[in-house]
Amino acid sequence: METSNQVQLLEKHISKLEKENLILQEKVDFLTRKLYGNKSEQTLSLGIEGQMSIFDEAEQEANSEAIEPDMKTVESYRRKRFPGQWEELLKDIPHEKKLCTLAEEDRFCVTCGDMLHSVGEEFVRTEIEFIPAKVRVIDYYRETFECRSCRKNGKPYMEKSPMPTAVMQHSYASPSTVSWVIHQKYELAVPLYRQEKEWEALGVNLSRATMSNWIITCYRDWLSPITKLLHEKLLKQTYLHVDETPVQVLNEPGRKNTTDSYMWVYSSIKESQHPIRIFEYQPGRSGKYPEVFLKDFKGFIHTDAYKGYEKVSGITRCLCWSHLRRYFVDALPKDVKSPEATVPSQAITYINKLFEIEKKLEVLSAKGRMDQRLEQELPVLEAFWLWAKTASMGILPKSKLGQAFTYAFNQKEGLMNYLLDGNCALSNNLAENSIRPFTIGRKNWLFSGSPKGAEASAGIYTLIETAKANGLNPNKYIQYILSDIPGSAFLENPEFLEDYMPWDPTIQKRCR
């Protein structure tokens, strides 16, 4: 009897070890794929593009007798240049005609020696010439005027001409130099130490510390009121996309330099009349930060499944199907010859079908999109949840696939909420795309030197990405603000800030 019990215990222990071994091997394969494999989540890169669709297999079934394309066929698919293509690409660039002619002393006939006369010209080619940047110094003088009649009458009167207000007092910074530094750092992800070398090559000894001071001071004095107004206007909208990403900030009070802080982004939807992208730096990821930021906001927010957003009251959360698909992508087995036959790939197929339908519905109104979702997407959703209930049986809960199913079932309500309104989206990709320029820049400059620098960076990213969303050239937009707002009446009359909103007709005309 004791021997039988011992055998049972050993069998249970062996079974447990086998399960643990499977999970550990899966983790090794997953980490190896993350480190060395293809980073793309596109179905083609996953090797399941050719799989039969669950919904239209008759249309997608491969023809085994199809003729393989030869090189001539492949060549025909290459993009060909059409007449006038270059002209279309270069239409907005100033053109300069350069006529190649004979020198006066060479204009003679080699046969009879008589003079040659021009009878016409022909076009040969077009080139683009690069003109390196250059700097110049502008010395401002102010002219003084007097009334000589008043002077004769013993009442001298003098008046000085008006001067544009400096963007920074006691500094040689100009709106164009500050906006260029901002453009380089935040749009092109060029760190200040590299810009320092570029300025040196132009003959200007401009340190990175000085450029950093320019950015922080100009944001504090002139740009921050505009970002605050954009925040107020964003909260009046009904649909938002929210995301966050870590950033390292030095010299935070009471924190180690290695501690992660976070950059949050809040984006209005594509269909918004006034597109806005707000970036906000915070020292942590707690739900209290979106709770404070979204105070008094009522509507729908698109997020991932992070529980911190549950602290925000008065909102309906729409969770992201791209995140769910990512879980199943991570669960794809290693070195499977027929990935279409696996459970993760079947889940991916269901989700891809949703995105395929959603793509076709983009042209519809919000009401039309909502109706068509209930008609076309709801059956797919119902089929997915029914399939998932069966497919998840017997899956190890701690495995990648088990985690994917757990995520799906736990977040079902949030994943289905996008059906409630036609303006809601299937994914939170808008927020992820909005925050991508920041993550790209972070790879180059690695960290912010101080909390003030992080706040300024958040505000400047707000202006840049909001300008892009409104079809503006961000560099022109920021330069216009720094040229016009110093000395304006907005300090006494905040309503004047409306003139600097990116959808203002004057801004739209000048900053495209």
RAUR-V534239 format. One record per run of one state. SS is the DSSP state (hx for helix, st for strand, lp for the rest). FROM is the first residue (numbers start at 0). TO is the last residue. Records with the same first field share a line. If there is no record, write none. Layout:
SS->FROM-TO  FROM-TO
//
This chain:
lp->0-0  36-41  46-55  60-69  76-83  89-102  106-106  108-113  115-142  152-155  160-173  187-190  201-206  235-237  249-258  268-275  282-285  293-297  303-305  311-313  319-319  330-337  341-341  360-364  391-398  410-410  420-427  445-445  448-449  469-472  484-487  491-492  500-503  510-511
hx->1-35  42-45  56-59  70-75  84-88  103-105  147-151  174-186  191-200  207-234  286-292  306-310  320-329  338-340  342-359  365-390  399-409  411-419  428-444  450-468  473-483  488-490  493-499  504-509
st->107-107  114-114  143-146  156-159  238-248  259-267  276-281  298-302  314-318  446-447
//
